[in-house]
Amino acid sequence: MSEIQRPGALYQQVAAAIREAILTGEFAPDSLLPSEAQLMARYGVSRPTVRNAIAALRAEGLIDVRHGKGSFVRSSRQPVLTVERRIGRTAEGKFVMPNGDVWQEAEEPSTYRTHTTKDTGRLLQLDEEEALFGCDRLLIDPNTGTRAMHRILIPFETAEAVPLLGKEPCKPPEAIYWVLTQAGHKLSWTETVRARMPLPDERIVLQLPDATPILHLARLTHGTGDRPLILEELRIGADRAELAYRITADKQPA
């Protein structure tokens, strides 16, 4: 039996001991943790104390609890999918996406009308409650089962200047880029990435384990005069995917 002599609440002491066993490799990634009874005997504590310790480690993302099977050490393996965030063009000037042939639509896209929020308005340089066309897609990589939530937001201002976008806001991104260039825009893009914990509906749709963050990408398409034209958002589990970028050096003015 291991003696628990660290300061702090008893369940925190047990959680610290289990955490140390995980980090030192005694409890290996993907392995089944000892049963509640075994942990009670190992640390000389009650069942509620063990359960509270497991709950704390689960919240930290160190443990997955699989109902009917027990508690498993979270895997530390590399993400199963690399998402290339480049945009290419063909000899004919059409746009192509490196991962365009990877994703499949898991369900029919949803088209709707919405309004800017504080966050989307800031990105699109619009006031709050400005009218937008929206399109939501649920994507899946058939090789790995990785899911992603993709959203396109098109301001009415953009759709009025390029009417086809108001009629068909659910065109794939590369098709939208082509429509914008045909309307006379010279396009450029900026993209930000942040990690955050998922909302309840995101956790369900993306089928995420407990305590798993998501990667939230926001890509702005800029037109002539650097004006934001559309906003794309991609949300994907940080345990499943990594992002890859090709970086080139800008020419500095003389």
Backbone hydrogen bonds, N-H to C=O, Kabsch-Sander energy under -0.5 kcal/mol:
donor,donor_aa,acceptor,acceptor_aa,energy
2,S,42,R,-3.2
5,Q,3,E,-0.8
13,Q,9,A,-1.8
14,V,10,L,-2.2
15,A,11,Y,-2.6
16,A,12,Q,-2.2
17,A,13,Q,-1.9
18,I,14,V,-2.5
19,R,15,A,-2.7
20,E,16,A,-2.1
21,A,17,A,-1.8
22,I,18,I,-2.0
23,L,19,R,-2.7
24,T,20,E,-1.9
25,G,22,I,-1.0
26,E,21,A,-1.3
27,F,21,A,-1.9
28,A,26,E,-0.7
30,D,73,V,-2.1
31,S,28,A,-2.0
33,L,71,S,-3.4
39,L,35,S,-2.7
40,M,36,E,-2.6
41,A,37,A,-2.1
42,R,38,Q,-2.6
43,Y,39,L,-2.3
44,G,40,M,-1.5
45,V,40,M,-1.2
50,V,46,S,-1.9
51,R,47,R,-2.6
52,N,48,P,-2.4
53,A,49,T,-2.0
54,I,50,V,-2.5
55,A,51,R,-2.3
56,A,52,N,-2.0
57,L,53,A,-2.1
58,R,54,I,-2.3
59,A,55,A,-2.1
60,E,56,A,-1.3
61,G,57,L,-0.6
61,G,58,R,-0.9
62,L,57,L,-2.1
63,I,57,L,-0.9
64,D,72,F,-2.8
66,R,64,D,-0.7
66,R,70,G,-2.9
67,H,65,V,-0.7
69,K,66,R,-2.6
70,G,66,R,-2.3
72,F,64,D,-3.2
73,V,31,S,-2.5
74,R,62,L,-2.9
80,V,240,R,-0.7
81,L,240,R,-1.6
83,V,81,L,-0.6
83,V,242,E,-3.2
84,E,82,T,-0.7
85,R,244,A,-2.7
88,G,96,V,-2.9
90,T,94,K,-2.7
93,G,90,T,-1.7
96,V,88,G,-2.6
100,G,97,M,-2.1
102,V,99,N,-1.7
103,W,99,N,-1.5
104,Q,140,I,-2.3
106,A,104,Q,-0.5
106,A,138,L,-3.1
107,E,138,L,-0.7
110,S,136,D,-2.5
111,T,109,P,-0.5
112,Y,134,G,-2.1
114,T,132,L,-2.5
116,T,130,E,-2.0
121,G,117,T,-2.3
122,R,118,K,-1.5
123,L,119,D,-1.8
124,L,120,T,-2.5
125,Q,121,G,-0.8
126,L,121,G,-2.9
129,E,116,T,-2.4
130,E,127,D,-1.0
132,L,114,T,-2.6
133,F,154,I,-2.9
134,G,112,Y,-3.1
135,C,152,I,-1.8
136,D,110,S,-2.5
137,R,150,H,-3.1
139,L,137,R,-0.6
139,L,148,A,-3.2
140,I,104,Q,-2.5
141,D,146,T,-2.6
144,T,141,D,-0.7
145,G,141,D,-3.0
148,A,139,L,-2.2
149,M,235,R,-2.6
150,H,137,R,-2.8
150,H,148,A,-0.6
151,R,233,E,-2.7
152,I,135,C,-2.2
153,L,231,L,-2.9
154,I,133,F,-2.9
156,F,131,A,-2.0
158,T,155,P,-0.5
159,A,155,P,-2.2
160,E,156,F,-2.7
161,A,157,E,-1.3
162,V,158,T,-1.9
165,L,162,V,-2.1
166,G,162,V,-0.6
166,G,163,P,-0.7
167,K,163,P,-1.6
168,E,164,L,-2.5
171,K,168,E,-1.2
175,A,172,P,-0.8
176,I,172,P,-2.0
177,Y,173,P,-2.6
178,W,174,E,-1.6
179,V,175,A,-2.2
180,L,176,I,-2.4
181,T,177,Y,-2.3
182,Q,178,W,-2.2
183,A,179,V,-1.1
184,G,181,T,-1.6
185,H,180,L,-2.1
187,L,185,H,-0.7
188,S,222,H,-1.7
190,T,220,L,-1.7
192,T,218,A,-2.2
194,R,216,H,-1.8
196,R,214,I,-1.9
203,R,199,L,-2.4
204,I,200,P,-1.8
205,V,201,D,-2.6
206,L,202,E,-2.7
207,Q,204,I,-0.6
208,L,203,R,-2.1
212,T,209,P,-0.9
214,I,196,R,-3.2
215,L,236,I,-3.3
216,H,194,R,-3.1
216,H,214,I,-0.6
217,L,215,L,-0.6
217,L,234,L,-3.0
218,A,192,T,-2.4
219,R,232,E,-2.8
220,L,190,T,-2.8
220,L,218,A,-0.5
221,T,230,I,-2.1
222,H,188,S,-3.4
222,H,220,L,-0.6
223,G,227,R,-2.7
226,D,223,G,-2.0
227,R,224,T,-0.8
229,L,221,T,-3.5
230,I,221,T,-1.0
231,L,153,L,-2.3
232,E,219,R,-2.7
233,E,151,R,-2.6
234,L,217,L,-1.9
235,R,149,M,-2.4
236,I,215,L,-1.8
237,G,147,R,-0.6
238,A,213,P,-2.3
240,R,237,G,-1.3
241,A,237,G,-1.5
242,E,81,L,-2.3
244,A,83,V,-2.4
247,I,245,Y,-0.6
